[in-house]
């Protein structure tokens, strides 16, 4: 929908197509490696943390099904 709109405003179709594809690639694919890198950094930092008093038990408690909801 973006390509026909930009072409309708008088821009050359080939330039618009390249620009839209480049924008889509950057806006969709670029955050994926950045997110994987951030996830790896957090996992590496948490690997040396004592899990008995760390973040993981809290996350497990928050994501566990609640017994109150079953009643």
PQR file with spaces between the fields and no chain letter, atoms N, CA, C, O and H, PARSE charges and radii, in Angstrom:
ATOM       1  N    UNK     1       0.814   -1.185    0.000 -0.4000 1.5000
ATOM       2  CA   UNK     1       0.000    0.000    0.000 -0.0000 2.0000
ATOM       3  C    UNK     1       0.868    1.263    0.000  0.5500 1.7000
ATOM       4  O    UNK     1       0.453    2.313   -0.492 -0.5500 1.4000
ATOM       5  N    UNK     2       2.068    1.147    0.554 -0.4000 1.5000
ATOM       6  CA   UNK     2       2.937    2.311    0.616 -0.0000 2.0000
ATOM       7  C    UNK     2       3.502    2.657   -0.766  0.5500 1.7000
ATOM       8  O    UNK     2       3.607    3.832   -1.117 -0.5500 1.4000
ATOM       9  H    UNK     2       2.405    0.295    0.954  0.4000 1.0000
ATOM      10  N    UNK     3       3.862    1.649   -1.538 -0.4000 1.5000
ATOM      11  CA   UNK     3       4.446    1.901   -2.861 -0.0000 2.0000
ATOM      12  C    UNK     3       3.454    2.623   -3.777  0.5500 1.7000
ATOM      13  O    UNK     3       3.817    3.639   -4.371 -0.5500 1.4000
ATOM      14  H    UNK     3       3.777    0.695   -1.253  0.4000 1.0000
ATOM      15  N    UNK     4       2.209    2.134   -3.916 -0.4000 1.5000
ATOM      16  CA   UNK     4       1.288    2.869   -4.787 -0.0000 2.0000
ATOM      17  C    UNK     4       1.003    4.295   -4.309  0.5500 1.7000
ATOM      18  O    UNK     4       0.798    5.196   -5.122 -0.5500 1.4000
ATOM      19  H    UNK     4       1.915    1.309   -3.434  0.4000 1.0000
ATOM      20  N    UNK     5       0.991    4.493   -3.006 -0.4000 1.5000
ATOM      21  CA   UNK     5       0.753    5.834   -2.477 -0.0000 2.0000
ATOM      22  C    UNK     5       1.887    6.772   -2.857  0.5500 1.7000
ATOM      23  O    UNK     5       1.648    7.888   -3.318 -0.5500 1.4000
ATOM      24  H    UNK     5       1.158    3.760   -2.345  0.4000 1.0000
ATOM      25  N    UNK     6       3.117    6.321   -2.664 -0.4000 1.5000
ATOM      26  CA   UNK     6       4.269    7.171   -2.995 -0.0000 2.0000
ATOM      27  C    UNK     6       4.385    7.397   -4.499  0.5500 1.7000
ATOM      28  O    UNK     6       4.761    8.485   -4.935 -0.5500 1.4000
ATOM      29  H    UNK     6       3.311    5.414   -2.290  0.4000 1.0000
ATOM      30  N    UNK     7       4.065    6.375   -5.293 -0.4000 1.5000
ATOM      31  CA   UNK     7       4.097    6.537   -6.748 -0.0000 2.0000
ATOM      32  C    UNK     7       2.988    7.497   -7.178  0.5500 1.7000
ATOM      33  O    UNK     7       3.168    8.286   -8.106 -0.5500 1.4000
ATOM      34  H    UNK     7       3.759    5.491   -4.939  0.4000 1.0000
ATOM      35  N    UNK     8       1.856    7.427   -6.508 -0.4000 1.5000
ATOM      36  CA   UNK     8       0.748    8.330   -6.818 -0.0000 2.0000
ATOM      37  C    UNK     8       1.088    9.795   -6.578  0.5500 1.7000
ATOM      38  O    UNK     8       0.507   10.678   -7.209 -0.5500 1.4000
ATOM      39  H    UNK     8       1.710    6.786   -5.754  0.4000 1.0000
ATOM      40  N    UNK     9       2.017   10.057   -5.676 -0.4000 1.5000
ATOM      41  CA   UNK     9       2.457   11.426   -5.434 -0.0000 2.0000
ATOM      42  C    UNK     9       3.544   11.877   -6.403  0.5500 1.7000
ATOM      43  O    UNK     9       4.099   12.966   -6.256 -0.5500 1.4000
ATOM      44  H    UNK     9       2.489    9.340   -5.163  0.4000 1.0000
ATOM      45  N    UNK    10       3.850   11.031   -7.403 -0.4000 1.5000
ATOM      46  CA   UNK    10       4.762   11.460   -8.461 -0.0000 2.0000
ATOM      47  C    UNK    10       6.190   10.976   -8.343  0.5500 1.7000
ATOM      48  O    UNK    10       7.056   11.437   -9.087 -0.5500 1.4000
ATOM      49  H    UNK    10       3.399   10.146   -7.523  0.4000 1.0000
ATOM      50  N    UNK    11       6.460   10.059   -7.430 -0.4000 1.5000
ATOM      51  CA   UNK    11       7.822    9.539   -7.288 -0.0000 2.0000
ATOM      52  C    UNK    11       8.038    8.384   -8.264  0.5500 1.7000
ATOM      53  O    UNK    11       7.091    7.664   -8.583 -0.5500 1.4000
ATOM      54  H    UNK    11       5.757    9.684   -6.826  0.4000 1.0000
ATOM      55  N    UNK    12       9.274    8.195   -8.743 -0.4000 1.5000
ATOM      56  CA   UNK    12       9.548    7.084   -9.661 -0.0000 2.0000
ATOM      57  C    UNK    12       9.354    5.725   -8.959  0.5500 1.7000
ATOM      58  O    UNK    12       9.787    5.530   -7.822 -0.5500 1.4000
ATOM      59  H    UNK    12      10.043    8.780   -8.483  0.4000 1.0000
ATOM      60  N    UNK    13       8.705    4.810   -9.654 -0.4000 1.5000
ATOM      61  CA   UNK    13       8.348    3.517   -9.067 -0.0000 2.0000
ATOM      62  C    UNK    13       9.580    2.719   -8.633  0.5500 1.7000
ATOM      63  O    UNK    13       9.548    2.069   -7.588 -0.5500 1.4000
ATOM      64  H    UNK    13       8.354    4.967  -10.577  0.4000 1.0000
ATOM      65  N    UNK    14      10.656    2.753   -9.409 -0.4000 1.5000
ATOM      66  CA   UNK    14      11.837    1.960   -9.064 -0.0000 2.0000
ATOM      67  C    UNK    14      12.506    2.491   -7.795  0.5500 1.7000
ATOM      68  O    UNK    14      12.950    1.712   -6.951 -0.5500 1.4000
ATOM      69  H    UNK    14      10.682    3.281  -10.258  0.4000 1.0000
ATOM      70  N    UNK    15      12.573    3.801   -7.664 -0.4000 1.5000
ATOM      71  CA   UNK    15      13.185    4.399   -6.478 -0.0000 2.0000
ATOM      72  C    UNK    15      12.326    4.118   -5.253  0.5500 1.7000
ATOM      73  O    UNK    15      12.844    3.811   -4.179 -0.5500 1.4000
ATOM      74  H    UNK    15      12.212    4.433   -8.350  0.4000 1.0000
ATOM      75  N    UNK    16      11.018    4.224   -5.419 -0.4000 1.5000
ATOM      76  CA   UNK    16      10.099    3.974   -4.311 -0.0000 2.0000
ATOM      77  C    UNK    16      10.188    2.518   -3.863  0.5500 1.7000
ATOM      78  O    UNK    16      10.220    2.242   -2.664 -0.5500 1.4000
ATOM      79  H    UNK    16      10.597    4.473   -6.291  0.4000 1.0000
ATOM      80  N    UNK    17      10.228    1.587   -4.814 -0.4000 1.5000
ATOM      81  CA   UNK    17      10.289    0.171   -4.470 -0.0000 2.0000
ATOM      82  C    UNK    17      11.558   -0.157   -3.683  0.5500 1.7000
ATOM      83  O    UNK    17      11.500   -0.872   -2.682 -0.5500 1.4000
ATOM      84  H    UNK    17      10.202    1.812   -5.788  0.4000 1.0000
ATOM      85  N    UNK    18      12.682    0.352   -4.123 -0.4000 1.5000
ATOM      86  CA   UNK    18      13.937    0.109   -3.414 -0.0000 2.0000
ATOM      87  C    UNK    18      13.897    0.738   -2.027  0.5500 1.7000
ATOM      88  O    UNK    18      14.332    0.128   -1.050 -0.5500 1.4000
ATOM      89  H    UNK    18      12.729    0.933   -4.936  0.4000 1.0000
ATOM      90  N    UNK    19      13.383    1.940   -1.944 -0.4000 1.5000
ATOM      91  CA   UNK    19      13.308    2.619   -0.652 -0.0000 2.0000
ATOM      92  C    UNK    19      12.388    1.910    0.329  0.5500 1.7000
ATOM      93  O    UNK    19      12.725    1.779    1.506 -0.5500 1.4000
ATOM      94  H    UNK    19      13.029    2.435   -2.737  0.4000 1.0000
ATOM      95  N    UNK    20      11.239    1.453   -0.132 -0.4000 1.5000
ATOM      96  CA   UNK    20      10.293    0.763    0.747 -0.0000 2.0000
ATOM      97  C    UNK    20      10.859   -0.580    1.196  0.5500 1.7000
ATOM      98  O    UNK    20      10.749   -0.931    2.371 -0.5500 1.4000
ATOM      99  H    UNK    20      10.965    1.560   -1.088  0.4000 1.0000
ATOM     100  N    UNK    21      11.455   -1.330    0.288 -0.4000 1.5000
ATOM     101  CA   UNK    21      12.044   -2.624    0.662 -0.0000 2.0000
ATOM     102  C    UNK    21      13.186   -2.417    1.653  0.5500 1.7000
ATOM     103  O    UNK    21      13.303   -3.165    2.624 -0.5500 1.4000
ATOM     104  H    UNK    21      11.544   -1.045   -0.666  0.4000 1.0000
ATOM     105  N    UNK    22      14.022   -1.418    1.419 -0.4000 1.5000
ATOM     106  CA   UNK    22      15.123   -1.143    2.349 -0.0000 2.0000
ATOM     107  C    UNK    22      14.581   -0.743    3.724  0.5500 1.7000
ATOM     108  O    UNK    22      15.095   -1.191    4.749 -0.5500 1.4000
ATOM     109  H    UNK    22      13.926   -0.810    0.630  0.4000 1.0000
ATOM     110  N    UNK    23      13.561    0.084    3.743 -0.4000 1.5000
ATOM     111  CA   UNK    23      12.958    0.488    5.021 -0.0000 2.0000
ATOM     112  C    UNK    23      12.380   -0.711    5.754  0.5500 1.7000
ATOM     113  O    UNK    23      12.577   -0.859    6.960 -0.5500 1.4000
ATOM     114  H    UNK    23      13.144    0.448    2.910  0.4000 1.0000
ATOM     115  N    UNK    24      11.672   -1.558    5.037 -0.4000 1.5000
ATOM     116  CA   UNK    24      11.075   -2.745    5.671 -0.0000 2.0000
ATOM     117  C    UNK    24      12.155   -3.681    6.218  0.5500 1.7000
ATOM     118  O    UNK    24      12.009   -4.218    7.316 -0.5500 1.4000
ATOM     119  H    UNK    24      11.512   -1.438    4.058  0.4000 1.0000
ATOM     120  N    UNK    25      13.222   -3.874    5.471 -0.4000 1.5000
ATOM     121  CA   UNK    25      14.304   -4.744    5.947 -0.0000 2.0000
ATOM     122  C    UNK    25      14.940   -4.188    7.214  0.5500 1.7000
ATOM     123  O    UNK    25      15.183   -4.928    8.168 -0.5500 1.4000
ATOM     124  H    UNK    25      13.341   -3.438    4.580  0.4000 1.0000
ATOM     125  N    UNK    26      15.207   -2.896    7.226 -0.4000 1.5000
ATOM     126  CA   UNK    26      15.856   -2.284    8.383 -0.0000 2.0000
ATOM     127  C    UNK    26      14.915   -2.273    9.587  0.5500 1.7000
ATOM     128  O    UNK    26      15.324   -2.612   10.697 -0.5500 1.4000
ATOM     129  H    UNK    26      15.009   -2.295    6.451  0.4000 1.0000
ATOM     130  N    UNK    27      13.667   -1.887    9.373 -0.4000 1.5000
ATOM     131  CA   UNK    27      12.751   -1.749   10.504 -0.0000 2.0000
ATOM     132  C    UNK    27      12.324   -3.090   11.074  0.5500 1.7000
ATOM     133  O    UNK    27      11.965   -3.163   12.249 -0.5500 1.4000
ATOM     134  H    UNK    27      13.335   -1.612    8.470  0.4000 1.0000
ATOM     135  N    UNK    28      12.352   -4.160   10.276 -0.4000 1.5000
ATOM     136  CA   UNK    28      11.942   -5.475   10.773 -0.0000 2.0000
ATOM     137  C    UNK    28      13.132   -6.323   11.211  0.5500 1.7000
ATOM     138  O    UNK    28      13.118   -6.881   12.308 -0.5500 1.4000
ATOM     139  H    UNK    28      12.644   -4.101    9.322  0.4000 1.0000
ATOM     140  N    UNK    29      14.155   -6.428   10.375 -0.4000 1.5000
ATOM     141  CA   UNK    29      15.240   -7.366   10.637 -0.0000 2.0000
ATOM     142  C    UNK    29      16.326   -6.818   11.551  0.5500 1.7000
ATOM     143  O    UNK    29      16.975   -7.602   12.244 -0.5500 1.4000
ATOM     144  H    UNK    29      14.166   -5.975    9.484  0.4000 1.0000
ATOM     145  N    UNK    30      16.551   -5.519   11.586 -0.4000 1.5000
ATOM     146  CA   UNK    30      17.616   -4.964   12.414 -0.0000 2.0000
ATOM     147  C    UNK    30      17.365   -5.144   13.912  0.5500 1.7000
ATOM     148  O    UNK    30      18.320   -5.418   14.639 -0.5500 1.4000
ATOM     149  H    UNK    30      16.023   -4.882   11.023  0.4000 1.0000
ATOM     150  N    UNK    31      16.138   -5.007   14.412 -0.4000 1.5000
ATOM     151  CA   UNK    31      15.924   -5.221   15.854 -0.0000 2.0000
ATOM     152  C    UNK    31      16.106   -6.671   16.303  0.5500 1.7000
ATOM     153  O    UNK    31      16.352   -6.914   17.484 -0.5500 1.4000
ATOM     154  H    UNK    31      15.362   -4.785   13.822  0.4000 1.0000
ATOM     155  N    UNK    32      15.993   -7.624   15.404 -0.4000 1.5000
ATOM     156  CA   UNK    32      16.122   -9.030   15.789 -0.0000 2.0000
ATOM     157  C    UNK    32      17.535   -9.343   16.294  0.5500 1.7000
ATOM     158  O    UNK    32      17.659   -9.878   17.396 -0.5500 1.4000
ATOM     159  H    UNK    32      15.793   -7.426   14.444  0.4000 1.0000
ATOM     160  N    UNK    33      18.615   -9.037   15.547 -0.4000 1.5000
ATOM     161  CA   UNK    33      19.949   -9.304   16.097 -0.0000 2.0000
ATOM     162  C    UNK    33      20.243   -8.472   17.344  0.5500 1.7000
ATOM     163  O    UNK    33      20.929   -8.941   18.253 -0.5500 1.4000
ATOM     164  H    UNK    33      18.515   -8.602   14.652  0.4000 1.0000
ATOM     165  N    UNK    34      19.733   -7.248   17.393 -0.4000 1.5000
ATOM     166  CA   UNK    34      19.947   -6.425   18.585 -0.0000 2.0000
ATOM     167  C    UNK    34      19.265   -7.061   19.794  0.5500 1.7000
ATOM     168  O    UNK    34      19.836   -7.087   20.884 -0.5500 1.4000
ATOM     169  H    UNK    34      19.177   -6.867   16.655  0.4000 1.0000
ATOM     170  N    UNK    35      18.063   -7.568   19.611 -0.4000 1.5000
ATOM     171  CA   UNK    35      17.351   -8.238   20.693 -0.0000 2.0000
ATOM     172  C    UNK    35      18.030   -9.526   21.123  0.5500 1.7000
ATOM     173  O    UNK    35      18.101   -9.822   22.316 -0.5500 1.4000
ATOM     174  H    UNK    35      17.599   -7.547   18.726  0.4000 1.0000
ATOM     175  N    UNK    36      18.527  -10.291   20.171 -0.4000 1.5000
ATOM     176  CA   UNK    36      19.252  -11.514   20.508 -0.0000 2.0000
ATOM     177  C    UNK    36      20.527  -11.196   21.286  0.5500 1.7000
ATOM     178  O    UNK    36      20.878  -11.898   22.233 -0.5500 1.4000
ATOM     179  H    UNK    36      18.469  -10.051   19.202  0.4000 1.0000
ATOM     180  N    UNK    37      21.207  -10.139   20.879 -0.4000 1.5000
ATOM     181  CA   UNK    37      22.406   -9.727   21.605 -0.0000 2.0000
ATOM     182  C    UNK    37      22.090   -9.292   23.027  0.5500 1.7000
ATOM     183  O    UNK    37      22.816   -9.632   23.961 -0.5500 1.4000
ATOM     184  H    UNK    37      20.922   -9.568   20.109  0.4000 1.0000
ATOM     185  N    UNK    38      21.004   -8.536   23.192 -0.4000 1.5000
ATOM     186  CA   UNK    38      20.607   -8.102   24.531 -0.0000 2.0000
ATOM     187  C    UNK    38      20.194   -9.300   25.383  0.5500 1.7000
ATOM     188  O    UNK    38      20.529   -9.364   26.565 -0.5500 1.4000
ATOM     189  H    UNK    38      20.414   -8.260   22.433  0.4000 1.0000
ATOM     190  N    UNK    39      19.478  -10.237   24.797 -0.4000 1.5000
ATOM     191  CA   UNK    39      19.075  -11.445   25.517 -0.0000 2.0000
ATOM     192  C    UNK    39      20.305  -12.242   25.960  0.5500 1.7000
ATOM     193  O    UNK    39      20.368  -12.712   27.096 -0.5500 1.4000
ATOM     194  H    UNK    39      19.206  -10.185   23.836  0.4000 1.0000
ATOM     195  N    UNK    40      21.272  -12.390   25.066 -0.4000 1.5000
ATOM     196  CA   UNK    40      22.500  -13.101   25.415 -0.0000 2.0000
ATOM     197  C    UNK    40      23.268  -12.405   26.527  0.5500 1.7000
ATOM     198  O    UNK    40      23.822  -13.066   27.406 -0.5500 1.4000
ATOM     199  H    UNK    40      21.220  -12.009   24.143  0.4000 1.0000
ATOM     200  N    UNK    41      23.307  -11.083   26.497 -0.4000 1.5000
ATOM     201  CA   UNK    41      23.985  -10.322   27.540 -0.0000 2.0000
ATOM     202  C    UNK    41      23.302  -10.522   28.896  0.5500 1.7000
ATOM     203  O    UNK    41      23.975  -10.714   29.909 -0.5500 1.4000
ATOM     204  H    UNK    41      22.857  -10.547   25.783  0.4000 1.0000
ATOM     205  N    UNK    42      21.984  -10.479   28.915 -0.4000 1.5000
ATOM     206  CA   UNK    42      21.254  -10.675   30.168 -0.0000 2.0000
ATOM     207  C    UNK    42      21.459  -12.102   30.683  0.5500 1.7000
ATOM     208  O    UNK    42      21.674  -12.302   31.879 -0.5500 1.4000
ATOM     209  H    UNK    42      21.437  -10.323   28.092  0.4000 1.0000
ATOM     210  N    UNK    43      21.396  -13.074   29.809 -0.4000 1.5000
ATOM     211  CA   UNK    43      21.606  -14.465   30.229 -0.0000 2.0000
ATOM     212  C    UNK    43      23.014  -14.666   30.781  0.5500 1.7000
ATOM     213  O    UNK    43      23.205  -15.373   31.770 -0.5500 1.4000
ATOM     214  H    UNK    43      21.221  -12.912   28.838  0.4000 1.0000
ATOM     215  N    UNK    44      23.997  -14.039   30.136 -0.4000 1.5000
ATOM     216  CA   UNK    44      25.371  -14.183   30.610 -0.0000 2.0000
ATOM     217  C    UNK    44      25.542  -13.537   31.981  0.5500 1.7000
ATOM     218  O    UNK    44      26.227  -14.082   32.846 -0.5500 1.4000
ATOM     219  H    UNK    44      23.842  -13.464   29.332  0.4000 1.0000
ATOM     220  N    UNK    45      24.926  -12.385   32.177 -0.4000 1.5000
ATOM     221  CA   UNK    45      25.033  -11.716   33.472 -0.0000 2.0000
ATOM     222  C    UNK    45      24.288  -12.469   34.560  0.5500 1.7000
ATOM     223  O    UNK    45      24.721  -12.467   35.712 -0.5500 1.4000
ATOM     224  H    UNK    45      24.369  -11.942   31.474  0.4000 1.0000
ATOM     225  N    UNK    46      23.179  -13.112   34.223 -0.4000 1.5000
ATOM     226  CA   UNK    46      22.409  -13.860   35.212 -0.0000 2.0000
ATOM     227  C    UNK    46      22.991  -15.247   35.485  0.5500 1.7000
ATOM     228  O    UNK    46      22.612  -15.891   36.463 -0.5500 1.4000
ATOM     229  H    UNK    46      22.826  -13.113   33.287  0.4000 1.0000
ATOM     230  N    UNK    47      23.893  -15.706   34.645 -0.4000 1.5000
ATOM     231  CA   UNK    47      24.431  -17.055   34.841 -0.0000 2.0000
ATOM     232  C    UNK    47      25.262  -17.155   36.116  0.5500 1.7000
ATOM     233  O    UNK    47      25.362  -18.239   36.691 -0.5500 1.4000
ATOM     234  H    UNK    47      24.201  -15.183   33.851  0.4000 1.0000
ATOM     235  N    UNK    48      25.856  -16.063   36.571 -0.4000 1.5000
ATOM     236  CA   UNK    48      26.650  -16.087   37.791 -0.0000 2.0000
ATOM     237  C    UNK    48      25.874  -15.681   39.027  0.5500 1.7000
ATOM     238  O    UNK    48      26.433  -15.630   40.122 -0.5500 1.4000
ATOM     239  H    UNK    48      25.775  -15.183   36.104  0.4000 1.0000
ATOM     240  N    UNK    49      24.582  -15.388   38.865 -0.4000 1.5000
ATOM     241  CA   UNK    49      23.764  -14.933   39.986 -0.0000 2.0000
ATOM     242  C    UNK    49      23.210  -16.139   40.731  0.5500 1.7000
ATOM     243  O    UNK    49      22.816  -17.137   40.126 -0.5500 1.4000
ATOM     244  H    UNK    49      24.127  -15.429   37.976  0.4000 1.0000
ATOM     245  N    UNK    50      23.187  -16.029   42.054 -0.4000 1.5000
ATOM     246  CA   UNK    50      22.595  -17.085   42.871 -0.0000 2.0000
ATOM     247  C    UNK    50      21.094  -17.113   42.611  0.5500 1.7000
ATOM     248  O    UNK    50      20.389  -16.157   42.936 -0.5500 1.4000
ATOM     249  H    UNK    50      23.507  -15.219   42.546  0.4000 1.0000
ATOM     250  N    UNK    51      20.603  -18.204   42.026 -0.4000 1.5000
ATOM     251  CA   UNK    51      19.201  -18.270   41.632 -0.0000 2.0000
ATOM     252  C    UNK    51      18.243  -18.407   42.798  0.5500 1.7000
ATOM     253  O    UNK    51      17.040  -18.213   42.623 -0.5500 1.4000
ATOM     254  H    UNK    51      21.176  -18.980   41.762  0.4000 1.0000
ATOM     255  N    UNK    52      18.736  -18.736   43.980 -0.4000 1.5000
ATOM     256  CA   UNK    52      17.822  -18.884   45.110 -0.0000 2.0000
ATOM     257  C    UNK    52      17.271  -17.546   45.570  0.5500 1.7000
ATOM     258  O    UNK    52      16.188  -17.490   46.153 -0.5500 1.4000
ATOM     259  H    UNK    52      19.713  -18.894   44.122  0.4000 1.0000
ATOM     260  N    UNK    53      18.002  -16.467   45.317 -0.4000 1.5000
ATOM     261  CA   UNK    53      17.535  -15.152   45.731 -0.0000 2.0000
ATOM     262  C    UNK    53      17.549  -14.161   44.569  0.5500 1.7000
ATOM     263  O    UNK    53      17.467  -12.951   44.781 -0.5500 1.4000
ATOM     264  H    UNK    53      18.882  -16.513   44.844  0.4000 1.0000
ATOM     265  N    UNK    54      17.652  -14.669   43.354 -0.4000 1.5000
ATOM     266  CA   UNK    54      17.787  -13.779   42.205 -0.0000 2.0000
ATOM     267  C    UNK    54      16.473  -13.466   41.533  0.5500 1.7000
ATOM     268  O    UNK    54      15.406  -13.508   42.147 -0.5500 1.4000
ATOM     269  H    UNK    54      17.719  -15.652   43.182  0.4000 1.0000
ATOM     270  N    UNK    55      16.576  -13.154   40.272 -0.4000 1.5000
ATOM     271  CA   UNK    55      15.437  -12.713   39.497 -0.0000 2.0000
ATOM     272  C    UNK    55      14.586  -13.881   39.026  0.5500 1.7000
ATOM     273  O    UNK    55      13.365  -13.757   38.929 -0.5500 1.4000
ATOM     274  H    UNK    55      17.442  -13.120   39.774  0.4000 1.0000
ATOM     275  N    UNK    56      15.200  -14.991   38.738 -0.4000 1.5000
ATOM     276  CA   UNK    56      14.459  -16.112   38.142 -0.0000 2.0000
ATOM     277  C    UNK    56      13.350  -16.663   39.031  0.5500 1.7000
ATOM     278  O    UNK    56      12.281  -16.977   38.507 -0.5500 1.4000
ATOM     279  H    UNK    56      16.192  -15.092   38.817  0.4000 1.0000
ATOM     280  N    UNK    57      13.537  -16.801   40.346 -0.4000 1.5000
ATOM     281  CA   UNK    57      12.400  -17.260   41.158 -0.0000 2.0000
ATOM     282  C    UNK    57      11.225  -16.284   41.145  0.5500 1.7000
ATOM     283  O    UNK    57      10.069  -16.704   41.191 -0.5500 1.4000
ATOM     284  H    UNK    57      14.406  -16.547   40.771  0.4000 1.0000
ATOM     285  N    UNK    58      11.511  -15.017   41.083 -0.4000 1.5000
ATOM     286  CA   UNK    58      10.445  -14.012   41.030 -0.0000 2.0000
ATOM     287  C    UNK    58       9.687  -14.131   39.717  0.5500 1.7000
ATOM     288  O    UNK    58       8.457  -14.077   39.701 -0.5500 1.4000
ATOM     289  H    UNK    58      12.450  -14.676   41.045  0.4000 1.0000
ATOM     290  N    UNK    59      10.411  -14.292   38.621 -0.4000 1.5000
ATOM     291  CA   UNK    59       9.770  -14.451   37.322 -0.0000 2.0000
ATOM     292  C    UNK    59       8.945  -15.729   37.307  0.5500 1.7000
ATOM     293  O    UNK    59       7.824  -15.734   36.797 -0.5500 1.4000
ATOM     294  H    UNK    59      11.410  -14.336   38.634  0.4000 1.0000
ATOM     295  N    UNK    60       9.481  -16.810   37.859 -0.4000 1.5000
ATOM     296  CA   UNK    60       8.732  -18.063   37.898 -0.0000 2.0000
ATOM     297  C    UNK    60       7.465  -17.923   38.728  0.5500 1.7000
ATOM     298  O    UNK    60       6.419  -18.468   38.375 -0.5500 1.4000
ATOM     299  H    UNK    60      10.391  -16.807   38.273  0.4000 1.0000
ATOM     300  N    UNK    61       7.559  -17.197   39.823 -0.4000 1.5000
ATOM     301  CA   UNK    61       6.384  -16.989   40.668 -0.0000 2.0000
ATOM     302  C    UNK    61       5.328  -16.149   39.956  0.5500 1.7000
ATOM     303  O    UNK    61       4.131  -16.412   40.079 -0.5500 1.4000
ATOM     304  H    UNK    61       8.408  -16.753   40.110  0.4000 1.0000
ATOM     305  N    UNK    62       5.769  -15.149   39.222 -0.4000 1.5000
ATOM     306  CA   UNK    62       4.832  -14.273   38.528 -0.0000 2.0000
ATOM     307  C    UNK    62       4.165  -14.961   37.345  0.5500 1.7000
ATOM     308  O    UNK    62       3.025  -14.647   37.005 -0.5500 1.4000
ATOM     309  H    UNK    62       6.740  -14.935   39.122  0.4000 1.0000
ATOM     310  N    UNK    63       4.865  -15.893   36.720 -0.4000 1.5000
ATOM     311  CA   UNK    63       4.316  -16.553   35.541 -0.0000 2.0000
ATOM     312  C    UNK    63       3.621  -17.866   35.864  0.5500 1.7000
ATOM     313  O    UNK    63       2.982  -18.447   34.987 -0.5500 1.4000
ATOM     314  H    UNK    63       5.792  -16.148   36.996  0.4000 1.0000
ATOM     315  N    UNK    64       3.727  -18.351   37.100 -0.4000 1.5000
ATOM     316  CA   UNK    64       3.075  -19.607   37.473 -0.0000 2.0000
ATOM     317  C    UNK    64       1.565  -19.386   37.565  0.5500 1.7000
ATOM     318  O    UNK    64       1.113  -18.300   37.927 -0.5500 1.4000
ATOM     319  H    UNK    64       4.247  -17.879   37.813  0.4000 1.0000
ATOM     320  N    UNK    65       0.791  -20.420   37.237 -0.4000 1.5000
ATOM     321  CA   UNK    65      -0.648  -20.298   37.369 -0.0000 2.0000
ATOM     322  C    UNK    65      -1.026  -20.106   38.841  0.5500 1.7000
ATOM     323  O    UNK    65      -0.466  -20.752   39.726 -0.5500 1.4000
ATOM     324  H    UNK    65       1.158  -21.302   36.943  0.4000 1.0000
ATOM     325  N    UNK    66      -1.951  -19.241   39.078 -0.4000 1.5000
ATOM     326  CA   UNK    66      -2.360  -18.932   40.432 -0.0000 2.0000
ATOM     327  C    UNK    66      -3.448  -19.882   40.902  0.5500 1.7000
ATOM     328  O    UNK    66      -4.362  -20.213   40.146 -0.5500 1.4000
ATOM     329  H    UNK    66      -2.407  -18.716   38.359  0.4000 1.0000
ATOM     330  N    UNK    67      -3.349  -20.322   42.159 -0.4000 1.5000
ATOM     331  CA   UNK    67      -4.352  -21.206   42.719 -0.0000 2.0000
ATOM     332  C    UNK    67      -5.656  -20.444   42.972  0.5500 1.7000
ATOM     333  O    UNK    67      -6.728  -21.048   42.997 -0.5500 1.4000
ATOM     334  H    UNK    67      -2.606  -20.053   42.773  0.4000 1.0000
ATOM     335  N    UNK    68      -5.572  -19.135   43.158 -0.4000 1.5000
ATOM     336  CA   UNK    68      -6.767  -18.331   43.409 -0.0000 2.0000
ATOM     337  C    UNK    68      -7.682  -18.299   42.179  0.5500 1.7000
ATOM     338  O    UNK    68      -8.903  -18.208   42.314 -0.5500 1.4000
ATOM     339  H    UNK    68      -4.701  -18.645   43.138  0.4000 1.0000
ATOM     340  N    UNK    69      -7.097  -18.373   40.993 -0.4000 1.5000
ATOM     341  CA   UNK    69      -7.894  -18.326   39.787 -0.0000 2.0000
ATOM     342  C    UNK    69      -8.661  -19.625   39.546  0.5500 1.7000
ATOM     343  O    UNK    69      -9.689  -19.630   38.870 -0.5500 1.4000
ATOM     344  H    UNK    69      -6.106  -18.447   40.883  0.4000 1.0000
ATOM     345  N    UNK    70      -8.159  -20.713   40.098 -0.4000 1.5000
ATOM     346  CA   UNK    70      -8.798  -22.010   39.888 -0.0000 2.0000
ATOM     347  C    UNK    70     -10.046  -22.184   40.730  0.5500 1.7000
ATOM     348  O    UNK    70     -10.876  -23.039   40.419 -0.5500 1.4000
ATOM     349  H    UNK    70      -7.324  -20.709   40.648  0.4000 1.0000
ATOM     350  N    UNK    71     -10.203  -21.411   41.772 -0.4000 1.5000
ATOM     351  CA   UNK    71     -11.345  -21.606   42.677 -0.0000 2.0000
ATOM     352  C    UNK    71     -12.600  -21.003   42.136  0.5500 1.7000
ATOM     353  O    UNK    71     -13.648  -21.081   42.777 -0.5500 1.4000
ATOM     354  H    UNK    71      -9.529  -20.717   42.025  0.4000 1.0000
